[in-house]
Amino acid sequence: MTKQQTTPTEDQMDEATINLIFALRDSLTDDGPSRIDFWSGGRAATAIQTAAAGSSESHQMLTTACRKLQIPQITVSQSPAVLSACELIDADYAAWQDHIDRTIVYIIALADMRRRQAKTTKKEN
């Protein structure tokens, strides 16, 4: 008996993508874009949207996104988050792909808001 996978909700797809965004950010190297370019330069959105459109599975998408951002590999500390995000994305890759095409700007805004909140919280402590 095979395990039946269901399409993740839009909130689950947003969360998986945000986790992927932070994993990519934390894996940036000196050879690639700066963190400023990653966020405000639109590199994160472009990398994910292009990778999603040109791939048929999450592992292909991840590899393409990393190449676009000049990331040789995901940092060890981010590997569990990436694997979890990819597992959810692969539950219905076509649905995630369509979701990214329609909402990547919104998802990046959510991730950036979380980043800014984390910075504010860190400064307050």
Secondary structure, 3 states (H helix, E strand, C coil): CCCCCCCCCHHHHHHHHHHHHHHHHHCCCCCCCCHHHHHCCCHHHHHHHHHHHCCCCHHHHHHHHHHHCCCCCCCHHHHHHHHHHHHHHHCCHHHHHHHHHHHHHHHHHHHHHHHHHHHHHHHHC
